[in-house]
Amino acid sequence: MSISRRKFMKGGVAAFTVSFAAPAFLSDIARAQGRSRRNLVVLYLSGGNDALSTLVPYTDAQYYARRPFISIPAANVLQIGSDASGRPLGLNPRLTGFHNIFNSGRLAVIQRTGYPNSSRSHFEGTDIWSTADPRSPQGTGWLGRYLDQLPTPVDPLTAWSTQRETPRTLMSRTVGVPSITNVAGYAFASPNGGADATYARETATRISSHVPVDQPHLAFVNATSQAAFATLDRVAQVGTYVSTVPYPANGFAQAMRMIAGAMVRGVGTKIFWVQTGGYDTHSAQNPNQAAGAYSTLMATLNDGVFAFYQDLQNQGLLNDTLILQFSEFGRRITENGSQGTDHGAAGLMMALGGSVKGGIYGTAANLQAGTGNPTLENNSGDVRHETDFRSVYARVIDSWLGGDSTSILGGNFGAGAPQFL
């Protein structure tokens, strides 16, 4: 009998009476066994990132007319050239590291990503991007379905969430993914120390080695516990990593440092989830103030990612690593009365790494309000999507992970995918 995570949580908790504890043992790790050595880092900007403050159409007069207080002056943007429509674009002035990566040909900026009838709900929007299914966003995640397709047995250190909760993106039917926020805390929990703690762990390991076929719920618990115990020593190795560059002392940057350590130590993880929040900028966005809300967000993003990029470059792992960034939606074009922006539609995705074909993908919207503008929607209040986000996923699945995007995404989205890999 096959026991899913959902069935276990519904009926198996009451049956669990084993008196030992291991960190997040109900979320043991799956290993992506696609392309050897290739690493995927999924970077989620939580809250709905304002794409027009990240990638600035600095020659569009309507950008400044519709954002009199929060637009970024043309003189301040970091110019990256023009898109296929001939519209000049520039990065936020705090994204100096991203600018450096773009100039080296390793950053792909994918404009106007989204899907029809974009949800304005944080929860539904995140679920849609996580499941890649706008019609029924309550199922397994797109990467979870990839994990489900891996040949068994799946090594228990393939995917790793650096957040406290396992994201829907990595939820699957048959494979669990751990939430390890701190490698120092990922250890066998025992009230005793020294030899007693060692004996307790050995005893717990022996208990979990019994997998009764006639008690599927208990078998599921024990098998999951076994996998968790098998990962403890490998995860501990990450704590000994000494980076080649300094990382900022904030949670996001330290999560990126932990991921670099896992890659360098070769613990087996191939898919990582990391996120940074604060992007629900309804008020006081202040993109032009050094300590302003959006400026701070961009600095946090830039400094953490660029330290990671340099670290992997120094370690010879950059060509084997892809970072894919997304947010649950973009924001409205016109600033609101609180000098912020409200929930919008199409947003911005970025992909970077040593194997990325850098450049500007897609075309910028014409921000002129009025009927007949095909690049806007919702009475010209929102940017209309041009690139289906699932086509970006398809490119990652097919060209990076070596999977079958048609079966995973429930349709053929690869034909129109941006060719950034």
TINURO-905319 format. One record per residue: residue in three letters; x, y, z of N, C-alpha, C in turn. Coordinates in steps of 0.001 Angstrom, whole numbers, padded with zeros to 6 digits, always signed. Atoms other than C-alpha are relative to their C-alpha. Layout:
alaXYZXYZXYZ
...
***
This chain:
met+000848-001205+000000+000000+000000+000000+000874+001242+000000
ser-000765-001240+000084+001360+003399-000972-000595+001046+000935
ile+000455-001003-000958+001164+006055+001741+000541+001358-000401
ser-000413-001349+000363+001231+009683+000665+000166+000840+001254
arg-000157-000926-001128+002224+012594+002906-001368+000438+000516
arg+001323-000474-000410-001408+013762+002903-000724-001068+000822
lys+000642+001068-000732-002729+010330+003994+000632-000200+001367
phe-000669+000179-001285-000099+010073+006695-000426+001073+000991
met+000357-001086-000899-000880+013487+008144-001443-000116+000463
lys+001402+000137-000355-004572+012614+008123-000222-001137+000983
gly+000308+001155-000822-004428+009159+009703+001168-000633+000706
gly-001158+000681-000546-000907+008319+010668+000574+000581+001256
val-000608-000627-001163-000035+010773+013405-000385-000720+001277
ala+000456+000668-001211-002133+008986+015997+000692-001336+000187
ala-000644+001296-000094-000377+005729+015175+001465+000098+000375
phe-001423-000185-000264+003058+007216+015791+000250+000098+001503
thr-000229+000015-001443+004199+006292+019285+001462-000201+000344
val-001414+000210-000266+007944+005825+018896+000546+001189+000777
ser-000391-001081-000915+009592+007832+021690+001400+000497-000288
phe-001257-000660+000276+012483+009514+019912-000275+001129-000961
ala+000206-001174+000849+012985+012713+017976+001190+000192-000908
ala-001035-000413+000945+014920+013690+014887-000532+001227-000702
pro+000453-001268+000566+014785+017104+013202-000757-000189-001299
ala+000821+000018+001213+011989+017367+010669+000015-001359-000681
phe-000141+001326+000594+012047+013615+010211-001166-000341-000906
leu+001121+000220+000913+008643+013768+008536+000237+000668-001339
ser-000316-000693+001252+010296+015861+005832+001379-000406-000473
asp-001327+000389+000459+013247+013776+004748+000188+000376-001460
ile-000393-000667+001231+015058+014671+001620-000031-000922-001203
ala-000050+000757+001250+014696+013555-001962+001176+000478-000822
arg-001134-000400+000827+017583+013550-004347-000359+000005-001476
ala+000260-000101+001437+017169+014777-007894+001109-000736-000729
gln-001002+000833+000636+018938+012157-009977+000041+000233-001512
gly-000021-000311+001420+018736+013930-013319+001414+000138-000508
arg-001327-000221+000546+021882+015505-014692+001027+000038+001132
ser-001043+000065-001006+025026+014720-012731+000609+001375+000234
arg-000670-001213-000463+026499+017634-010764-000835+001265-000139
arg+000740-001239+000209+023871+020137-011875-000842+000369+001210
asn+000731-000512-001152+022392+022284-009124-001012+001038-000451
leu+001028-000998+000260+019179+024294-009230-000358+000684+001309
val+000402-000795-001157+018504+027097-006753-001211+000823-000408
val+001219-000749+000282+014931+028413-006816-000096+001124+001020
leu-000006-001196-000850+014826+031952-005441-001339+000710-000112
tyr+001341-000582-000026+011416+033276-004433+000019+001340+000727
leu+000145-001320-000603+010851+037002-003785-001439+000111+000503
ser+001334+000122-000576+007889+036795-001431-000683+001353+000179
gly+000791-001201-000189+005180+039454-001570-000454+000661-001277
gly+000369-000612+001274+004956+040353-005243+000944+001128-000372
asn-001026-000993+000318+008012+042137-006594-000455+000991-001065
asp+000305-001052+000961+007581+045447-008422+001030-000043-001130
ala-000933+000207+001106+009166+044543-011757+000499+001314-000589
leu-000388-001281+000598+009200+048172-012933+000995+000779+000849
ser-001050-000597-000818+011471+049091-010039+001260-000857-000004
thr-001170+000868+000157+013793+046152-010743+000625+000203-001370
leu-000426-000221+001385+013995+046559-014518-000733+001234-000503
val+000599-001322+000195+013385+050187-015425-000015+000400-001483
pro+000095-000523+001375+012075+051427-018830+000266+001509+000015
tyr-000361-001369-000375+013933+054668-018280-000184+001027-001124
thr+000292-000977+001071+013078+056234-021666-001497+000145-000245
asp+001451-000066+000160+009310+055726-021335-000540+001142+000855
ala+000506-001169-000732+007782+059089-020391-001166-000363+000902
gln+001143+000391-000808+004682+057327-019059+000419-000668+001300
tyr-000522+000575-001245+006782+055499-016488+000147+001107+001048
tyr-000200-001119-000935+007631+058870-014929-001309+000734+000270
ala+001282-000682-000192+004159+060340-015457-000890-000769+000972
arg+000859+000822-000839+002464+057434-013690+000637-000325+001347
arg-000705+000210-001274+005069+057252-010929+000786+001259+000363
pro-000702-001256-000234+005868+060852-010020+000910-000014+001229
phe-000795+000003-001228+007277+059989-006568+000943-001198+000107
ile-000809+001203-000228+008688+056475-006850+000754-000468-001244
ser-000774+000396+001186+010162+056351-010360+001482+000208+000263
ile-001456-000084-000155+013910+055853-010608+000562+000867-001116
pro-000530-000902+001027+015716+058690-012430+000848-000745-001027
ala-000733+000659+001085+017168+057684-015779+001504+000021+000241
ala-001442-000121-000226+020581+058891-014700+000521-001018+001011
asn-000430+000911-001070+020629+056361-011830-000025-001473-000381
val+000144+001419+000329+019712+053124-013590+001315-000557-000549
leu-001166+000693+000533+022347+050567-014551-000382-000559-001366
gln+000453+000337+001345+021895+050361-018311+000506-001370-000444
ile-000374+001330+000495+021865+046892-019889-000321-000166-001482
gly+000285+000085+001422+020923+047737-023472-001488+000028-000291
ser+001390-000054+000447+017676+047415-025404-000532-001400-000273
asp+000619+001285+000290+015199+044574-025821-000298-000118-001498
ala+000252+000263+001419+013945+043123-029109-000857+001072-000657
ser+000839-001070+000557+011478+045994-029526+000756+001315-000102
gly-000807-001213+000059+014287+048532-029234-000137+000903+001208
arg+000195-000840-001180+013279+049822-025775+001190-000139+000952
pro-001124+000056-000939+016286+050729-023574-000477-000338+001408
leu+000352+000436-001348+016247+049161-020117+001210+000084+000908
gly-001087-000056-000978+018258+049419-016936-000406-000660+001298
leu+000256+000633-001285+018565+047598-013643-000065+001034+001117
asn+000032-000820-001201+017804+049083-010249+001427+000359+000419
pro-001368-000413-000321+020855+051075-009094+000667-000789+001118
arg-000617+000801-001059+021347+048781-006083+000435-001380-000493
leu-000339+001331+000524+021768+045720-008331+001341+000012-000736
thr-001319-000112+000633+025440+046343-009052+000603-001367-000306
gly-000507+001343+000247+026345+042665-008705-000704-000651-001166
phe+000757+000534+001126+023557+041642-011065+000462+000645-001307
his-000495-000710+001188+024814+044285-013501+001322-000602-000461
asn-001279+000629+000310+028270+042749-013329-000220-001361-000665
ile+000290+001327+000554+026818+039276-013997-000594+000128-001400
phe+000583-000222+001325+024759+040615-016911+001085+000331-001012
asn-001066-000405+000914+027823+042219-018459+000933-001162-000344
ser-000826+001171+000289+029629+038880-018230-000759-001040-000818
gly+000781+000888+000848+026815+037260-020233-000639-001160+000718
arg+000501+001131-000784+025491+035088-017394-001303+000313+000732
leu+001288-000350-000595+022215+036817-016453-001041+000158-001101
ala+001127-000113+000924+018980+036303-018385-001137+000719+000710
val+001114-000778-000537+016282+038905-017713-001220-000299-000865
ile+001163+000458+000758+012883+037540-018751-001195+000868+000369
gln+001035-000989-000275+010257+040267-019022-001413-000559-000133
arg+001446+000218+000157+006489+040172-018646-000382-001478+000076
thr+000342+001396-000229+006195+036658-017262-001273-000090+000835
gly+001239+000157-000750+002866+035426-015969-000917-000986-000679
tyr+001015+000899+000570-000371+033774-017104-001290+000795-000132
pro+001250-000748+000191-003869+034850-018213-000778+000153+001306
asn+000855-000265-001163-006160+036409-015594+000761-000199+001306
ser-000870+000146-001165-003441+036763-012999-000732+000231+001316
ser+000587-000150-001326-004532+036270-009411+000706+001123+000752
arg-000581-001058-000827-004006+039205-007050+000161-000445+001451
ser-000140+000545-001348-004009+036958-003990+001408-000542+000201
his-001321+000553-000295-000647+036236-002376-000057-001516+000067
phe+000074+001437-000227-001789+032752-001399-000280-000760-001301
glu+000324+000677+001245-003430+031739-004665+001096+000212-001040
gly-001060-000273+000961-000761+033450-006734+001221-000870+000237
thr-001153+000845-000326+002011+031593-004915-000288-001452-000345
asp+000361+001380+000327+000141+028302-005290+000028-000237-001507
ile-000003+000154+001456-000274+028877-009022+001424-000115-000533
trp-001394+000073+000435+003413+029559-009532+000675-001263+000529
ser-000612+001194-000594+004247+026605-007260-000431-001273-000693
thr+000504+001202+000648+002022+024036-008949+000109+000060-001515
ala+000019-000220+001455+002263+025531-012462-001340-000419-000582
asp+001339+000376+000461-001481+024959-012733-001007+001065+000436
pro+000953-001057-000368-003665+028110-012757-001423-000501+000207
arg+001368+000503-000114-006828+025984-013048-000242-000730+001315
ser+000148+000779-001233-006212+023786-009988+001305+000060+000785
pro-001295-000218-000640-003385+025173-007851+000163-000621+001386
gln-000095+000619-001319-003878+022893-004853+000703-001348-000029
gly-000643+001298+000114-001942+019884-006115+001465+000034+000394
thr-001426+000078-000274+001696+018902-005982+000744+001097-000755
gly-000798-001036+000635+004467+021292-006961+000658-000480-001281
trp-000607+000393+001281+006122+021356-010363+001321-000733+000216
leu-001233+000730-000289+009456+020319-008869-000289-001258+000809
gly+000411+001212-000687+007666+017865-006597-000344-001101-000981
arg+000327+000989+001020+006326+016131-009689+001251-000497-000721
tyr-001286+000451+000546+009834+016072-011084+000632-001035+000930
leu-000557+000947-000963+010992+014360-007892-000739-001333-000050
asp+000793+001230+000082+008148+011847-008238+000412-000871-001178
gln-000386+000753+001188+009524+010821-011637+001392-000613+000092
leu-001348+000542-000129+012999+010002-010367-000050-001492+000289
pro-000033+001438-000284+013938+006325-010307+000288-000268+001464
thr-000218+000375-001396+013813+004680-006915+001184-000964+000094
pro+000246-000813-001195+015421+004474-004491+000547+001409-000156
val-000414-001397+000059+015682+008224-004160+000886+000298+001204
asp-000925-000342-001084+018675+009377-002144-000613+001095+000870
pro+000675-000961-000875+017480+011299+000928+000721+001325+000228
leu-000529-001364-000108+019531+014457+000325+000048+000647-001373
thr+000029-000572+001346+018403+015724-003067-000578+001392-000025
ala+000604-001330-000046+016140+018680-002358+000064+000518+001424
trp-000244-000611-001315+016505+021130+000516-000679+001361+000003
ser+000609-001317-000197+014313+023996+001651+000702+000695+001147
thr-000666-000754-001068+016110+026671+003631-001006+000750+000868
gln+001047-000628-000804+012756+027879+005018-000569-001005+000994
arg+000531+000860-001052+010970+026536+008068-001068-000949-000527
glu+001040+000827+000591+008099+025204+005953+000432-000462-001391
thr-000279+000492+001347+008499+023011+002897-000941+000676-000978
pro+000868-000718+000935+007186+025071-000053-000796-000955-000878
arg+000824+000843+000867+004409+023736-002265+000761-000401-001261
thr-000771+000319+001201+006823+023864-005201+000682-001356+000105
leu-000733+001245-000194+008681+020889-003699-000852-001127+000575
met+000873+001050-000517+005665+018947-002439-000297-001011-001095
ser+000219+001074+000965+005265+015580-004140-000911-001059+000599
arg+000828+001103-000498+003235+012391-003813+000818-001010+000777
thr-000774+001114-000546+006077+010071-002872+001299+000396+000674
val-001304-000411-000504+009107+012121-001853-000154+001163+000975
gly+000007-001094-000960+009594+014282+001213+001211+000894-000169
val-001100-000967+000096+011762+017392+001298+000178+000661+001353
pro-000218-000545-001328+013382+018706+004481-000003+001518+000018
ser-000147-001431-000234+013250+022196+005872+001136+000169+000994
ile-001192-000156-000837+016738+022899+007201+000415+001460-000051
thr-000331-001422-000034+017139+026511+008209+001381+000255+000571
asn-001287-000162-000668+020310+025968+010214+000616-001375+000166
val-000603+001330-000056+022676+023031+009830+000389-000371+001417
ala-000377+000306-001381+023749+023343+013475-001166-000599+000768
gly+001171+000517-000691+020187+022581+014562-000520-001302-000567
tyr+000440+001242+000625+019831+019574+012283+000805-001137+000608
ala-000733+001019-000740+020914+016927+014771-000975-000851+000785
phe+000850+000872-000786+019541+014034+016767-000292+000659+001348
ala+000416-000663-001238+017560+015411+019705-000018-001004+001138
ser-000059+000887-001157+018459+013727+022973+000117+000844+001261
pro-000127-000760-001247+018017+014954+026567+001348-000212+000668
asn-001296+000322-000602+021412+013428+027372+001134+000386-000935
gly-001167-000317+000792+024902+014134+026156+000992-001141+000010
gly-001070+000976-000009+028071+012204+025468-000408-001357-000512
ala+000265+001372+000424+027879+008430+025246-001481-000336+000028
asp+001430+000279-000090+024230+008385+026344-000736+000463-001256
ala+000626-000508+001225+023262+010507+023344+000308-000923-001174
thr-000380+000919+001071+025158+008144+021047-000818-001277+000078
tyr+000793+001223-000174+023403+005119+022522-001456+000242-000387
ala+001397-000311+000321+020029+006834+022180-000211+000049-001509
arg+000125-000066+001453+020650+007558+018512+000077-001387-000613
glu-000116+001350+000533+021748+003976+017861-001282-000792+000235
thr+001241+000700-000313+018636+002667+019576-001130+000470-000903
ala+001046-000545+000856+016362+004997+017638+000168-000475-001438
thr-000260+000476+001359+018025+003930+014410-000443-001449-000162
arg+000427+001401+000061+017426+000268+015209-001526-000113-000014
ile+001461+000025-000043+013773+000953+016041-000576+000336-001371
ser+000548-000441+001290+013202+002764+012761+000319-000969-001124
ser-000360+000948+001056+014835-000067+010808-001072-001062-000206
his+001100+000964+000146+011706-002181+011395-001095+000641-000844
val+001004-000538+000913+009352-001570+008474-001105-001035-000188
pro+001050+001023+000064+006187-003642+009089-000918+000190-001201
val+000813-000120+001212+004419-004332+005809-001491-000025+000305
asp+001416+000076-000343+001127-004985+007607-000500+001242+000728
gln+000371-001258-000643+001149-001531+009229+000571+001150-000828
pro-000581-000958+000959+001634+000913+006347+000301+001375+000584
his-000275-001317-000575+001366+004090+008446+001295-000019+000807
leu-001216+000102-000796+004047+002924+010849+001210-000254-000895
ala-001082+000239+000946+006139+001648+007955+000450+001311-000635
phe-000313-001297+000601+005935+005118+006387+000832+000842+000966
val-000730-000771-001006+007085+006758+009642+001419-000528+000160
asn-001318+000569-000230+009958+004339+010169+000928+000197-001193
ala-000830-000188+001189+011184+004524+006586+000444+001451-000128
thr-000331-001420+000061+011059+008317+006713+001053+000340+001048
ser-000972-000232-001065+012952+008320+010010+001368-000531-000383
gln-001262+000567+000441+015615+006057+008570+000733+000957-000936
ala-000608-000922+000960+016209+008487+005734+000533+001239+000710
ala-000450-001180-000741+016443+011391+008180+001305-000283+000733
phe-001229+000353-000699+019057+009582+010272+001174-000095-000966
ala-001060+000155+000985+021015+008838+007120+000563+001331-000466
thr-000463-001310+000476+021288+012558+006359+000750+000801+001060
leu-000527-000841-001076+022466+013809+009768+001476+000323-000163
asp-001436-000226+000083+026193+013340+009287+000384+000805-001233
arg-000307-000751+001215+026168+014652+005732-000339+001478+000162
val+000378-001396-000211+024316+017814+006709+000981+000681+000938
ala-000951-000575-000949+026734+018340+009582+001269+000477-000693
gln-001198-000409+000730+029572+018583+007052-000117+001429-000528
val+000208-001339+000547+028022+021759+005665+000420+001065+001012
gly-000353-000965-001036+028624+023489+008996+001484+000292+000078
thr-001451-000222-000027+032387+023169+008488+000484+000819-001186
tyr-000413-000707+001209+032360+025078+005203+000506+001399+000314
val-000566-001341-000092+034576+028167+005017-000080+000624-001388
ser+000223-000596+001317+033463+030420+002169+001229+000756-000484
thr-001138-000707+000589+035897+032066-000214-000204+001508-000022
val+000314-001429-000059+034158+035444+000089-000881+000243+001218
pro+000898-000284-001126+032373+037193+002973-001441+000138-000472
tyr+001431-000145+000256+028577+036975+003046-000577+000988+001004
pro+000654-000903-000957+026363+039671+004596-000612-000784+001162
ala+000501+000649-001216+025119+038905+008108-001512+000119+000102
asn+001465+000038-000069+021428+038568+007242-000474-001392-000382
gly+000505+001344+000195+019194+035528+006973+000074-000491-001430
phe-000028+000407+001405+018964+035500+003196+001411-000350-000448
ala-001381+000243+000421+022716+035768+002607+000567-001247+000668
gln-000513+001175-000694+023457+033141+005231-000620-001282-000549
ala+000604+001162+000664+020982+030787+003542+000753-000314-001293
met-000773+000210+001219+022887+031301+000287+001371-000600+000325
arg-001289+000565-000422+026133+030577+002125-000150-001479+000354
met+000259+001393-000352+024634+027354+003497-000143-000852-001253
ile+000162+000727+001257+023647+026301-000012+001359-000211-000675
ala-001343+000140+000574+027176+026992-001264+000778-001084+000730
gly-000688+001022-000785+028517+024852+001564-000469-001396-000348
ala+000538+001314+000371+026199+021985+000642+000536-000449-001354
met-000529+000334+001322+027406+022148-002958+001472-000382+000087
val-001434+000250-000096+031085+022318-002067+000281-001308+000730
arg-000212+001226-000773+030818+019502+000487-000540-001226-000730
gly+000496+001115+000790+028983+017381-002077-000897-000943+000776
val+000856+000846-000831+026298+016154+000302-001095-000688-000797
gly+000964+000683+000847+024066+015132-002606-001207+000827-000381
thr+001160-000832+000320+021519+017954-002699+000197+000645-001368
lys-000063-000565+001344+020705+019129-006219-001032+001101-000220
ile+001030-001023+000144+017602+021281-005765-000162+000715+001332
phe+000086-000813-001217+017501+024126-003241-001117+001032-000146
trp+001021-001056-000052+014715+026488-002228+000458+001058+000998
val-000343-001107-000898+015492+029908-000761-000919+001161-000320
gln+000863-001147+000266+013332+032972-000331+000377+001174+000897
thr-000192-001224-000765+013500+036522+000871-001262+000830-000151
gly+001312-000629+000003+010440+038572+001816+000043+001518+000071
gly+000120-001449-000118+009180+042116+002196-000419+000698-001269
tyr+000273-000602+001300+008125+042665-001427-001443+000459-000180
asp+001374-000500+000081+004505+043585-000638+000004+001498+000312
thr-000324-001416-000230+005327+047288-001022-001172+000910-000328
his+001178-000844+000210+001948+049028-000706+000248+001458+000370
ser-000236-001384-000435+003437+052135+000902+001491+000245+000203
ala-001382-000437-000290+006663+054096+001356+001036-000865-000716
gln-000907+000864+000751+008391+052170-001398+001414+000596-000063
asn-001263-000724-000100+011161+054790-001547+001171-000665-000733
pro-001094+000684+000696+013311+053187-004279+001234+000857-000179
asn-001141-000890+000229+015579+056233-004444+000723+000416+001268
gln-000650-000332-001261+016461+056527-000762+000890-001154+000429
ala-000972+001035-000364+019512+054659+000502-000564-000983+001006
ala+000583+000860-001026+017563+053319+003479-001485-000248-000250
gly+001402+000202+000328+014195+053179+001685-000345-001472-000096
ala+000442+001390-000045+012111+050015+001717+000466-000798-001216
tyr-000338+000780+001183+012660+048970-001868+001497-000014-000254
ser-001448-000045+000162+016258+050094-002002+000671-001041+000898
thr-000540+000993-000928+016959+047914+001042-000232-001417-000514
leu+000294+001315+000568+015239+044945-000597+000976-000347-001116
met-000906+000240+001113+017363+045313-003705+001435-000226+000474
ala-001351+000172-000531+020558+045646-001679+000159-001381+000629
thr-000046+001328-000616+019744+042492+000304+000086-001085-001061
leu+000003+000967+001094+018996+040559-002872+001343-000012-000715
asn-001237-000120+000762+022042+041835-004732+001197-000556+000762
asp-001207+000348-000748+024595+041358-001979+000058-001497+000310
gly+000015+001428-000288+023487+037837-001057+000271-000839-001234
val-000176+000771+001229+023269+036560-004630+001401+000185-000564
phe-001316-000226+000606+026507+038194-005768+001109-000673+000804
ala-000981+000727-000818+028471+036767-002818-000031-001488-000361
phe+000177+001398+000381+027057+033333-003705+000616-000265-001373
tyr-000522+000131+001358+027927+033818-007377+001536-000024+000012
gln-001461-000063-000070+031520+034788-006593+000580-001222+000701
asp-000461+001164-000755+031889+031969-004078+000029-001237-000894
leu+000043+001161+000878+030774+029342-006585+001013+000116-001134
gln-000996-000208+001055+032969+030878-009250+001392-000388+000514
asn-001295+000337-000597+035973+030558-006937+000140-001503+000245
gln-000023+001433-000299+035022+026965-006131-000124-000862-001259
gly+000112+000756+001237+034665+025971-009795-001346-000675-000186
leu+001324+000607+000063+030943+025216-009393-001013+000855-000754
leu+000948-000924+000612+029396+028125-011276-000660-000581-001243
asn+000570+000559+001226+028917+026280-014566-001016-001094+000271
asp+000913+001082-000364+027012+023558-012721-001196+000507+000797
thr+001048-000566-000857+024617+025946-010968-000871+000976-000769
leu+000983-000898+000584+021440+027679-012122-000852+000578+001111
ile+000913-000676-000922+019544+030245-010045-001193+000494-000813
leu+001230-000431+000660+015922+030805-011090-000820+000818+000984
gln+000711-000922-000896+014137+033804-009548-001406+000289-000509
phe+001370-000369+000365+010396+034521-009479-000679+000655+001200
ser+000869-000541-001040+007686+036323-007494-001432-000315-000411
glu+001350+000505+000303+003958+035544-007265-000800+000882-000938
phe+000592-000893+000994+002899+038588-009328+000812+001275-000050
gly-000605-001321+000051+004046+042006-010463-000887+000988+000739
arg+000802-001005-000677+002586+045288-009262-000571+000983-001018
arg+000678-000916+000908+000356+047956-010776+000969+001066-000519
ile-000900-000966+000629+001895+050520-013072-000011+001330+000743
thr+000120-001312-000634+000589+053670-011386+000178-000114+001506
glu-000198+000015-001455+001787+054386-007863-001296+000369+000713
asn+001203-000325-000765-000878+054606-005157+000210+001249+000851
gly-000080-001218-000791-001597+057444-002718+000960-000067+001164
ser-000950+000171-001101+000825+056004-000172+001435-000133-000507
gln-001308+000090+000644+003769+056182-002567+000535-001433+000013
gly-000338+001402+000170+003724+052440-003009-000684-000514-001245
thr+000672+000607+001146+002303+050008-005546-000842-001170+000476
asp+000915+001069-000386-000592+047566-005336+000180-001227-000899
his-000148+001269+000707-000953+043999-006592-000347+000139-001473
gly+000206-000112+001434-000655+043715-010354-000025-001340-000699
ala+000080+001209+000819-000229+041124-013077+001404-000488-000361
ala-001266+000573+000461+002856+040251-015150+001183+000537+000794
gly-001187-000362-000770+006207+040286-013434+001278-000264-000757
leu-001340+000138+000550+009864+039563-013997+000640-001255+000569
met-000795+001135-000431+011903+036373-013861+001441+000231-000428
met-001404-000067+000364+015667+036108-013902+000625-001374+000188
ala-000772+001232-000108+018009+033189-014474+001463+000369-000113
leu-001423-000317+000060+021703+033332-013772+000828-001208+000400
gly-000914+001094-000251+024632+030973-013681+001013-000104-001113
gly-001089+000096+000957+027713+029911-015560-000387-000537-001354
ser+000434+000571+001277+025764+028093-018276-001160+000761-000633
val+001123-000789+000499+023094+030750-018798+000429+000842-001202
lys-000209-000884+001139+022871+032532-022133-000635+001346+000359
gly+000494-001265-000520+022557+036042-020794-000612+000889-001060
gly+000618-000951+000900+020531+038842-022289-001384+000383+000476
ile+001364-000448-000293+017107+040492-022325-000956-000826-000844
tyr+000970+000844+000689+014260+038137-023200-001385+000622+000119
gly+001308-000626+000020+010808+039356-024197+000102+001492-000245
thr+000039-001437+000266+009707+042925-024772-000677+000743+001140
ala+000587-000833-001043+008877+045725-022366-001371+000499-000434
ala+001327-000543+000297+005330+047030-022109+000089+001469-000366
asn+000202-001418+000249+004298+050357-023562-000947+000495+001093
leu+000772-000385-001174+003007+052140-020461-001035+001095-000263
gln+001008-000998+000353+000745+054562-022317-001402-000566+000254
ala+001361+000446-000302-002780+054204-020879-000920+000295-001178
gly+000972-000205+001074-005686+053858-023264-000366-001306-000672
thr+000454+001202+000695-007616+051361-025322+000906-000306-001184
gly-000779+000397+001163-005849+049396-027993+001468-000253+000277
asn-001394+000289-000334-002557+048936-026132+000102-001481+000377
pro+000002+001442-000257-001901+045183-026361+000937-000435+001111
thr-000952+000386-001038+000851+045251-023728-000527+000259+001409
leu+000598-000279-001306-001477+046408-020926-001346-000683+000119
glu+001308+000583-000244-004629+045014-019324-000628+000646+001224
asn+000724-000546-001151-007218+045810-016625-000066+001532-000068
asn+000141-001444+000230-008017+049250-018028+001345+000721+000042
ser-001367-000554+000097-004320+049888-018661+000684+000144+001352
gly-000608-000095-001333-003571+049450-014957+001131-000975+000231
asp-000988+001057-000222-001413+046336-015299+000753-000323-001285
val-000772+000519+001116+001308+044971-017525-000553-001377-000362
arg+000500+001296+000465-000038+042095-019641+001173-000961-000206
his-001083+000965+000153+002013+038923-019639+000244-000297-001475
glu-000417+000362+001349+003912+038028-022799+000564-001422-000018
thr-000616+001323-000101+005817+034915-021680-000675-000790+001108
asp+000610+000869-001003+003980+032104-019907+001096-000540+000912
phe-001046+000415-000936+005951+031324-016760+000292-001492-000110
arg-000207+001440+000132+005451+027612-017450+000984-000331-001114
ser-000990+000236+001049+007579+027945-020583+001412+000135+000560
val-001298-000121-000664+010462+029072-018372+000285-001272+000792
tyr-000154+001259-000718+009884+026063-016130+000351-001134-000960
ala-000247+001062+000973+009808+023843-019212+001448-000017-000442
arg-001403-000074+000415+013200+025094-020288+000918-000557+001075
val-000809+000502-001112+014638+024338-016848-000107-001516+000106
ile+000208+001446-000118+013106+020865-016711+000693-000755-001128
asp-000517+000724+001158+014089+019834-020222+001505+000165-000184
ser-001384-000294+000368+017472+021517-020629+000966-000022+001175
trp-000897-000017-001158+018817+021592-017077-000132-001258+000857
leu+000220+001154-000861+017212+018811-015045-000078-001306-000769
gly+000076+001211+000794+016861+016372-017925-001304-000750+000180
gly+001295+000629-000184+013191+015709-017192-000901+000173-001202
asp+000999-000100+001061+010033+015606-019292-001009+001063+000397
ser+000843-001115-000421+008324+018975-019018-001458-000192-000396
thr+001382+000167+000447+005227+017933-020966-000817-000784+001016
ser+000727+000791-000992+004245+015277-018450-000045+000698+001350
ile-000062-000671-001308+005308+017344-015432-000930+001208+000043
leu+000794-001226+000035+003530+020543-016512-001394-000211-000576
gly+001319+000288+000533+000540+018849-018124-000290+000665-001325
gly+000166-000632+001302+001110+020406-021521+001354+000318-000600
asn-001244-000322+000693+003708+021341-024091+000234+001503+000029
phe-000339-001419-000116+005096+024699-022993+001419+000278-000495
gly-001384-000171+000391+008599+024096-024278+000194+000667-001340
ala-000159-000527+001355+007954+025195-027861+000269+001507-000009
gly-000199-001448-000030+007788+028892-026956+000888+000475+001132
ala-000823-000341-001161+010295+028803-024126+001155+000911-000371
pro-001191-000830+000227+012975+031519-023873+001239-000893+000009
gln-001157+000867+000170+016274+029977-024959+001187+000489+000835
phe-001083-000500-000866+018355+031033-021955+000930-001112+000461
leu-000883+001130-000306+019852+027543-021547+000282-000764-001290
***
